[in-house]
């Protein structure tokens, strides 16, 4: 059977080059090569022991039926308590909707707020799927070039300058993938105030908020109850494959989102929800904080090591587990970041990704490295990168 016509929205959704690089790395491994993976952003830590035990118990007890489309009441209460404990915020459980991962949360938010012709402001670079969620509902992500001076984020001035008749809101991520940089609290407050004054929506992706290293973490929720916040159990809680996340919504959006969730997802995984209750036990939280300290240790090793090799890191990442590095000094004539990462993968077996996925502004000269791997792997990767640079005479 062949399809003579596909929906035109597919024309606005690009392939995910990160996954293509992952396929190349897997093919080399099948040939017997040892590959150090610094491409995909996935914690090398797995779910906490108490979480695994809770999942096994839920299955043994037969807790595998559908839940409410908004999630288990106990889990919504636990997330509310987490905001109170960590951020000092009183977020009503009724405003929290548990979702099938942060991706489902973004899908639901865009389904409720984006329509044909809607324009949503985002920084370039940004996580590619965020703009594709907007495109999936026939909207347009307006990518605004952002550099080191803005921490690769939007600023209030940029929002003011680029807001147009079709603009309906902003989609931010703090800390960000691919850069690991956060929007400073004062600047975020200005952005949200500007969007609010224009009658727009503010969606803030906080899936890496738990992995903030240099300052006390804060949530955009502290800036008003009209903000939509996305979070996830994947990164800080190390539950990537469990596909569980949540939305915090303005009260008036809960019922529309629930209606969408009922129709699009029925409910998130019941087993994952029962397991996630154990994330908030003291033993689990202590473990997550120890793992966070290990991520910080890796960052503090990798950033200066990359600079010593000839990469530039114009903004030290303060969160997540990524370094966004300028590789311009290491490019051969006519080369770009994408060719460089493929060449490095083939020659010395270190898998990284170029800026190609994250927006045109930084695509040619930036690479993203994930330090969600062991310190031993990071040290070996640095050694191999040094070997590659020497062999190819990329430094004077």
N, C-alpha and C positions, 0 to 999 in steps of 0.2 A: 504494500500500500504506500502511495506517495501523497504528500500534502502539497497542494498547489498554492496554498496561501497560509502564511503565518502572521500572527498579530504584529502590526507595525512597531509596537513598543519594543520588540526584540532588537530593533535596529539601534536603540539607544542604550543597550546593555552590552558592555564589552566583555570579552573573555577574561578570566581571572588568571593573570600570568603567574601569580604565586604558585598556583596549583600545577601549571605547566612545568615550572622549575622543579617542583616536587616530583613530577613524573620522570624528569631527566635524571634526578638524583637516584630515584628508585631503580631506573634502568642500569645505572652504573653499579649500584649495589648488587644487582642480579649478575653482573659480570665479575663479582668478587672484590670490587673496590670498597675500601672503607671510607664512608662519607660522614663528615661532621655536619649535622643539620642545624643551621642558624637562619632558616628561611621562614618556616611556618611558626606563627605565634601561639604555641601551645605549651603550657607548663610541663616540665619533665616530672613534676610531682603528680601523684595520683590522688584520688579521693582519700580523705582522712579515714583511719580505721573505724572510728565510731560511725561514720557515714555508711561505710560498707556493711558494718554489722546491722545498722538500722534498715538498710535495703533488704538484707537477707531475712531479717525478722518480719518485715512487711510482707514479703513473699510467702514466708512460712505461715503467717497469720491470714493469708488470703486477701490482703489489702491491695487488690489489683483492679478494682472496678473504676469506672469513670468518677472523677471528682467534679465539683462545680467548675464552670468555665473560668471563673476568677481564681481558682486554686483552693487548696485546703485552708479552712479558717485558721487552723493552728499555725500553718506556715505563714500566713499573712500577718498574724499576731507576732510571730517570731521575728519577721523582718521589721515590723514596727518597733519591736523592742531593741533590735540591732541599731536602728537609727537613733533611738534614745540613748543607748549605751555609748556608741562611738561618736556620734555627731551632736548629741545633746538636743535632738530635734523630736518634737512630739508629732509624729506622722500617723494619722488614724489608719488602722488596718483596712478600713473600708475604702481607702484611696489606693490600696496596693492590689495589683492584678498580677498573679503568677502566670508566666508564659512559657511556651516551648522554646526556651533560649532567648537571648537578647535579639536574635534575628526576628523571631516572632513578635517580640515587643515592638521593634521598629516597623515591622509590616503592619501591625495593628494601628500604630500611631499614624503612619502615612495613609492607611486606608481611611482613617477617620478625618484627616485634615487636608489631604492633597487631592486635587482634582485636575482635570484637563486645563492646562494653561497656568497652573500654580507654579510659582518660582520659589525655591528655597535656597537661602544663602549658606554656603559652606566654604571652608578654607581649602585651598589647593597648596599642600597635599592633604588628603583625607583618605580614610578607609573606603575602598571603592564600592563596597556593597551599600554603603549609606546613600550614595547618589543613585544607585540602581533601584533602591526601594522607592525613591521619589519617581524615577522613570517608570516603574511598574504601574503607577497610578496616573500615568500620562502627565506628570508634572515635569519640571525642569530644575535640575540642580545648577545653580549659578556658582561656579567655582571661582573664588577670588584668590589670585596669587598672593601667597603669604610666605615671608622669609624669616630669617633669624631675628630681625628686629621686632617682629610680632610673635616670636616663639613658635612660628609656623601655625599660628592660630588666627582667628578673626579678632579684630579690635573693634571698639565701639565706632571709631572714625570710619573704618572700612564698611561697617554695616550701614552707617548713615549715608556714605557716598554711593553705595551700590543698591540701596533700597529703591525699588521702582513700583510702578502701578500694579504689576503682576506679582510682586513679592508678597508671600503669605507668612514667612517665618524664617527661622534659622535652625540648622541642625549642627550642633557642636559636639565635640568629644574631648573630655578633660579627665585624666590624661589621654593623650591621643595615640592612636595607631595611624601612621607609622612612626611618629616622632618621639613618643614618650614624654611629651611636654604638656604642661597644664596651662590653663588660662588663669592668670592671677585673679585673686578674689575680687579686688576692686574693679578690674577691667570687666570681669564677668557680670558684676552688678550693673555697670554702665550699659553693657550690651543688652541685658534683659530689660532694663528700664527703657531703652530706646525702642526695643521691639514691642514692649507693652504699650508705649505711647502711640505706636503706629497701629495698634490693634492686631498684632501678629502673634504667632505662637513661638515658643522657645522649647526645643527638644534638646536635652543634654544627655549624651551617652556617658555614663559613669562606670562602665564595666571594669575599668582599671583603677577606680578610685581607692580601692583597698590597698593597692600597691603604689602608694605615694610615699616617697622616701625622705624628703628634705624638710617638709613643713607638716604641721598638723593637718590631717585631711579635713576637707570641708565639702559639703554637698551643695549643689545649686538650689536644693530645696530650702536652704536657709534664706533665700532671696525672695520667697513668695510662694503662695499655694497655687499659682497659675502656671507653674513650670512643670513640664513633662520630663521625668527622669527615667532613663533606661539603666538597668543593672543586670547582673548575671551571676550565676554560680560557677561559671567556667574558669575565670582567671584567678582571683584571690582564693576562691574556695576549691580550685583544682578539679572541677567536675565537667570538663569539656564535652565528653561524649554523652553525658546524661541529658543534655539539651534542656536546661532549665534556667529561666531568668525571671525578671519582673519589671513591671511598670509602676511608677508612682504618678498618679494623675490628679489634675484638678477635680474637685467633687463632681462637677457637671459633665465630665467626660467618662465617668465610670460606667454608666448605663450604656452609652453608645459603644464603648469598647467591649463591654460584656456581650452585647448583641453580636458584634463582629466575631468575637472569640468563639461564641457558641456555634456559629456557622462555619468558620474557617478551621477551627482546631478541635472542637468539642471540649477538650481540656488538655493540660499538660500531662506528661507521664505521671501516673499515680505513684509508681514505685519511686521515681526520682524525687517526688515531693515528700513522701514519707522519709526517705533517706536524708533529704536536705534539712529536716528538723534537727538532725544531729550536728549540723554545721555550727549551731549556735550554743552548743555545750562548751563548757570551759576547756575541756581537753582538746577539742577541735580548734577553738579560737587560739589557744596557746601555740598549737602546732602551726597554724597559718601565720602567726606573727614570727615564729622562728624561720619559716620558709621565706617570708618577706625579707627578713634580715639577710638571708642567703642570696636572694635576688640583688639586694643592694650591694653586697660584697662582690658579686659578679660584675655589676655595673662599674663599681669603683676600680676593678681590675681592667675591664675591657676598654673603657673610654680612653685612658691615658695610653694604653697599649696601641690602640688604633692611631692615635695622634703621632706616636713615635714612628709608626710605619709610614706615615705620610698622608693619612686621611685627615680631614678637618671635621671636627664636631662643633659646629658653631653655637649650639645650645645643648648643654648637658641635660640629658633626660632626667626628669624628676619623678617619673612614675612609669608604670607598665614594665615591659622587659625588652625594649627596643632601643637601638642606637640608630639615628638617622645621620649618615656620614656623607660628606661631600668628597667624592673620589676624583675630582677634576685633575688634581696633580698627578694622578696615576694613569690617566687615559692616554693611549697612543693617538697619533694623528688620525683623525677621522673616527675615533672610537667613541663609545658612549657607555653609560653605566650598565645597560643590558648586555652588551657584548662582553664587558669586563666580568660580570658575575658568571656568565656562561663559560668564559675562558678559565676563570678561577676554579669553577666546579670541575671542568674536564681535566685541568692540569694537576691540581693539588687536592681535589676532593673536599672543598668547603662550599656548602650550599648557602647562598644568600639570595636576596632579591633586589632588583633595581627599583627606582622610583616610578617605573612605567605604570604600575597599577594605580598609583596614588594621585595622579594628576599631571598635566602637561608641564606645569611650572618647574618642577624639580626632576622630571623623568630622566633627563639626559645625564645628570651629573651626581645624583644621590643614590645611595644604596641603603637598604634597611637590614640590620643585623639583629637577630633575636638572641638574647642571652638566657633563654629558657632551656639551658642545657648545663651539664656539670662544669665545674671549674676546670677539671682535667681536660674536657673537650675544648673549652675556651682557650686554654693555654696551648693546646696542640693546634687549634685553628690559627692562633696568632703566629705560631712557628711556621705553619704552612704558608700563611699569607706573606710572611717575610721571605720565605723561599721563593714564592711566585714573583714577588717584586724584584728580588735579586736576579733571578733567572731571566726575567724580561727587561732588566735594566730600566726600570720605571722611575728610579730616583737617581739624582746626581750624586 
